[in-house]
Amino acid sequence: MAFGIIVVTHGKTGISMVEAVQNILGQNSRLAAMGLDWDIDFEDAKRELGEIVTEKNNQEGVLIFTDMFGGTPNNIALGFYKKPGVEIVSGVNLPLLIKALTLPEDTTAEQAGQLLKKEIHKTIYIAGDLLG
């Protein structure tokens, strides 16, 4: 069984990203999203994320994507960093999320985090560099 994936972002960004991925790749039970309202209570959000982590964590672990290192979603996710099998990657974008979902089934969340770190630069393009 492949690792679970949770996308945690400010507002509805992550929810929309997950909807887009599911439109591209199809529904996927490994995937969940959590959007943090601007007035969210930190402890309530941590409790909600904990429930999702428990639900999505399996023998291959769970990868938590956040939108920005140091932001509230990332800080909440960091509370789960030492939990067995949990890895956190900040700077999520749509191509990176697709890449995560298409990694081999036996990839662990920790392995995925390292692989995605190496691949993230391949998800960003400058039109002038490509089109001259």
C-alpha positions as CSV (number, residue, x, y, z in Angstrom):
1,M,0.0,0.0,0.0
2,A,1.3,3.4,-0.9
3,F,1.8,6.2,1.6
4,G,-1.0,8.6,2.4
5,I,-0.9,12.3,1.3
6,I,-2.3,15.3,3.2
7,V,-2.3,18.8,1.7
8,V,-2.6,21.5,4.4
9,T,-2.7,25.2,3.3
10,H,-3.9,28.7,4.0
11,G,-7.5,29.1,2.9
12,K,-8.9,26.8,0.2
13,T,-5.8,26.5,-1.9
14,G,-5.0,22.9,-0.9
15,I,-8.6,21.8,-1.3
16,S,-8.7,23.2,-4.8
17,M,-5.3,21.6,-5.6
18,V,-6.6,18.2,-4.5
19,E,-9.8,18.6,-6.6
20,A,-7.6,19.5,-9.6
21,V,-5.4,16.4,-9.1
22,Q,-8.4,14.2,-8.7
23,N,-9.8,15.6,-12.0
24,I,-6.5,14.8,-13.7
25,L,-5.7,11.4,-12.1
26,G,-9.0,10.3,-10.8
27,Q,-10.3,9.8,-7.2
28,N,-7.7,8.6,-4.8
29,S,-8.4,7.4,-1.2
30,R,-4.7,8.1,-0.2
31,L,-5.3,11.8,-0.6
32,A,-6.8,14.4,1.8
33,A,-6.8,18.2,2.1
34,M,-7.2,20.6,4.9
35,G,-7.8,24.3,4.4
36,L,-7.1,26.6,7.3
37,D,-9.4,29.6,7.7
38,W,-7.7,32.8,8.6
39,D,-9.2,32.8,12.1
40,I,-8.6,29.1,12.9
41,D,-7.8,28.1,16.4
42,F,-4.3,26.5,16.4
43,E,-5.3,23.7,18.8
44,D,-8.5,22.8,17.0
45,A,-6.6,22.7,13.7
46,K,-3.9,20.5,15.3
47,R,-6.6,18.1,16.6
48,E,-8.2,17.9,13.1
49,L,-4.9,17.3,11.4
50,G,-4.1,14.6,13.9
51,E,-7.4,12.8,13.0
52,I,-6.5,13.0,9.3
53,V,-2.9,11.8,9.9
54,T,-4.3,8.8,11.9
55,E,-6.7,8.0,9.1
56,K,-4.2,8.3,6.2
57,N,-1.1,6.9,7.9
58,N,-0.3,3.3,6.9
59,Q,2.7,1.0,6.7
60,E,4.4,3.3,4.2
61,G,3.6,6.4,6.3
62,V,2.0,9.7,5.4
63,L,3.4,12.7,3.6
64,I,2.1,16.1,4.6
65,F,2.4,18.9,2.1
66,T,2.2,22.5,3.2
67,D,2.1,25.7,1.2
68,M,4.9,27.6,3.0
69,F,7.6,26.8,5.5
70,G,7.0,28.9,8.7
71,G,3.3,29.5,7.9
72,T,0.6,28.3,10.3
73,P,-0.2,25.2,8.2
74,N,3.4,24.2,8.3
75,N,3.8,24.9,12.0
76,I,0.7,22.8,12.8
77,A,2.1,20.0,10.6
78,L,5.5,20.1,12.3
79,G,3.7,19.0,15.5
80,F,3.5,15.5,13.8
81,Y,7.1,15.4,12.5
82,K,8.4,12.9,15.1
83,K,5.4,10.6,14.6
84,P,6.6,7.4,13.0
85,G,6.3,7.5,9.2
86,V,5.4,11.1,8.9
87,E,7.3,13.4,6.5
88,I,6.6,17.1,5.8
89,V,7.3,18.9,2.5
90,S,6.7,22.6,2.2
91,G,6.1,24.5,-1.1
92,V,3.5,22.2,-2.6
93,N,2.4,22.8,-6.1
94,L,0.2,20.9,-8.6
95,P,3.0,19.1,-10.5
96,L,4.7,18.1,-7.3
97,L,1.5,16.6,-5.9
98,I,1.0,14.7,-9.2
99,K,4.6,13.4,-9.0
100,A,4.0,12.2,-5.4
101,L,0.8,10.3,-6.4
102,T,2.6,8.6,-9.3
103,L,5.7,7.3,-7.3
104,P,6.0,3.5,-7.1
105,E,3.7,1.8,-4.6
106,D,6.5,0.7,-2.3
107,T,7.9,4.2,-1.8
108,T,7.7,5.3,1.8
109,A,6.7,8.8,2.8
110,E,10.3,9.5,3.9
111,Q,11.7,8.3,0.6
112,A,9.1,10.4,-1.2
113,G,10.1,13.5,0.7
114,Q,13.7,13.1,-0.4
115,L,12.8,12.3,-4.0
116,L,10.4,15.3,-4.3
117,K,13.0,17.6,-2.9
118,K,15.3,16.7,-5.8
119,E,12.4,17.1,-8.3
120,I,10.9,20.3,-7.2
121,H,13.0,22.5,-9.4
122,K,11.6,20.6,-12.4
123,T,8.1,21.8,-11.6
124,I,9.0,25.5,-12.1
125,Y,9.6,27.0,-15.5
126,I,10.3,30.5,-16.8
127,A,8.6,31.1,-20.1
128,G,11.5,33.2,-21.5
129,D,13.9,30.3,-20.8
130,L,11.8,27.9,-22.8
131,L,10.5,30.1,-25.6
132,G,13.4,32.5,-25.9
